[in-house]
Amino acid sequence: MPIRLEDSQELLSHGGEVVVSGARMMWEGFADFALQDNVIEVAVGLIIAAAFTTVVTSFVSEILLPPLSLLPFVHRNLDEKFAVLRRGPMYNQTDGHGYNTLDQATSDGAVVMAYGAFVNKLINFLGVGLALYLVAALYDLSGTKSDPIIKHMVKCKYCRKKISSRAQRCINCTSWQDGREDKPHERPGPHPLIGDH
């Protein structure tokens, strides 16, 4: 059965309305999600954390590690320390001392263990972690927020699971942390008006 021109225009019009309605709903949902206060706070926090990480990494790599390279047992930049596990074909053609740099070894096809780069990244990680801890401690000391960032934990005396050091009851086993669980419960005596029968 052939489709009339009026029917096809009506179908196209209805399809356009459905697409526009769906797009509007999708945009409103995205705007509700993306423009919430906590999402914006998280985005700003991530941007600041990325910049902060870059600064600390630069401090560790360019300020802290070069003086360490002057130690007698290091002999070169820490991130250039490596061990040759399998030599490449050009191993002894550099003044008889093997490879001078990590790039030279890898370009020759040698199998190397780049432990200096790992130590460099480990020091970066410790530096970033320590710096973030100091920022969090300063923020907690400022007293601008009632809920601290650094939450000190202790073990519950009864179930041995970690709980907040400020908790009065354990969230896991519901025991009181002030010691009242240790006191024996006294049996109540007879009611003074009823007596003991």
C-alpha positions in Angstrom: 0.0 0.0 0.0 1.6 3.3 -1.0 2.3 5.9 1.7 0.5 9.2 1.1 2.5 12.5 1.3 0.4 13.8 4.2 1.2 10.6 6.2 4.9 10.8 5.5 5.0 14.5 6.6 3.2 13.6 9.8 5.6 10.7 10.5 8.6 13.0 9.9 7.1 15.7 12.1 6.4 13.1 14.9 9.9 11.6 14.6 11.5 15.1 14.8 9.5 15.9 17.9 10.7 12.6 19.5 14.3 13.3 18.7 14.1 16.9 20.0 12.3 15.7 23.2 14.9 13.0 23.7 17.8 15.4 23.1 16.3 17.9 25.5 15.8 15.2 28.2 19.4 14.0 27.7 20.8 17.6 27.9 18.8 18.4 31.1 19.9 15.1 32.7 23.5 15.9 31.8 23.2 19.4 33.1 21.7 18.2 36.4 24.6 15.7 36.8 27.5 18.0 35.6 26.5 21.2 37.4 25.8 19.7 40.8 27.8 21.3 43.6 29.7 18.2 44.5 30.7 17.4 40.9 32.1 20.8 40.4 34.0 20.5 43.7 35.4 17.2 42.7 36.5 18.6 39.3 38.2 21.6 40.9 39.9 19.3 43.4 41.1 17.0 40.6 42.6 19.9 38.6 44.3 21.3 41.7 45.6 17.8 42.6 47.0 17.4 39.1 48.8 20.7 39.3 50.0 19.9 42.8 51.3 16.5 41.7 53.2 18.2 38.9 54.9 20.6 41.3 55.9 17.9 43.8 57.2 15.7 41.0 59.2 18.5 39.6 60.6 19.3 43.1 61.6 15.6 43.6 63.1 15.1 40.1 64.8 18.5 39.7 65.7 19.6 43.2 65.9 16.6 45.5 67.3 13.8 43.3 70.3 15.7 41.7 72.1 16.1 45.0 71.6 12.4 45.7 73.3 11.7 42.4 76.5 13.1 43.9 76.8 10.3 46.4 79.9 8.1 45.6 77.9 4.9 45.0 75.4 6.5 42.6 77.8 8.0 39.9 74.9 9.4 37.7 71.3 10.6 37.8 69.2 8.2 39.8 66.6 7.7 37.0 69.5 6.6 34.7 70.6 3.7 37.0 69.9 0.4 35.4 71.2 -3.2 35.3 71.9 -5.0 32.0 70.2 -8.4 32.1 71.1 -9.4 28.5 73.6 -7.4 26.3 72.9 -6.1 22.9 75.3 -6.5 19.9 77.0 -3.0 20.4 77.7 -3.5 24.2 81.5 -3.1 24.2 81.8 -0.4 21.5 81.4 2.5 24.0 84.9 2.7 25.4 84.7 -0.8 26.8 82.4 0.3 29.6 79.1 -1.1 28.3 76.2 1.3 28.0 76.4 4.9 29.3 72.7 5.7 29.3 69.4 3.8 29.5 68.4 5.1 26.0 71.6 3.7 24.6 71.0 0.3 26.1 67.4 0.0 25.0 68.1 1.3 21.4 70.8 -1.5 21.2 68.1 -4.1 22.1 69.6 -4.9 25.5 67.3 -6.3 28.2 67.6 -3.9 31.1 66.1 -3.5 34.6 65.6 0.2 35.1 65.6 0.2 38.9 66.6 3.9 39.0 63.3 5.0 37.3 61.4 2.9 39.8 63.2 4.4 42.8 62.6 7.9 41.2 58.8 7.2 40.9 58.8 5.7 44.5 60.3 8.9 45.9 57.9 11.0 43.8 55.0 8.9 45.3 56.3 9.4 48.9 56.8 13.1 48.3 53.3 13.6 46.9 51.8 11.6 49.7 53.7 13.5 52.4 52.8 16.8 50.8 49.1 15.9 50.6 49.2 14.7 54.2 50.7 18.1 55.3 48.0 20.0 53.4 45.3 17.8 54.9 46.7 18.3 58.4 46.9 22.1 57.9 43.3 22.1 56.7 42.2 20.1 59.7 44.0 22.5 62.0 42.3 25.5 60.4 39.0 24.2 61.8 36.9 25.3 58.8 35.1 22.0 58.6 33.7 19.9 61.4 34.4 16.6 59.7 38.3 16.1 59.5 40.0 14.8 56.4 42.5 12.7 58.4 40.5 10.2 60.4 42.4 8.5 63.2 41.5 4.9 63.6 41.8 2.5 66.5 40.9 -1.2 66.9 37.7 -2.1 68.7 38.5 -4.0 72.0 36.0 -6.7 71.2 35.8 -7.4 67.5 39.3 -6.0 66.6 38.0 -4.1 63.6 39.1 -0.6 62.9 36.8 2.2 64.0 37.2 6.0 64.5 39.1 7.0 67.5 36.2 9.3 68.5 33.6 6.6 68.3 31.7 5.7 71.5 30.3 2.5 70.0 31.8 0.1 67.5 30.0 0.3 64.2 30.7 -3.4 63.6 29.8 -5.2 66.8 27.9 -2.3 68.5 29.9 -2.7 71.8 30.5 0.4 73.9 34.1 1.6 73.9 34.1 3.2 77.4 34.4 -0.2 79.2 30.8 -0.7 80.3 30.8 -4.0 78.4 33.4 -5.3 80.9 31.4 -4.5 84.0 29.2 -7.5 85.2 25.5 -6.7 85.1 24.1 -6.7 88.5 20.8 -8.6 89.1 18.1 -6.3 90.0 16.8 -6.9 93.5 13.1 -7.5 94.4 10.8 -4.6 93.9 10.4 -2.7 97.2 6.5 -2.7 97.0 6.0 -6.2 95.8 8.5 -8.0 98.1 10.1 -11.4 97.6 7.5 -14.2 97.5 
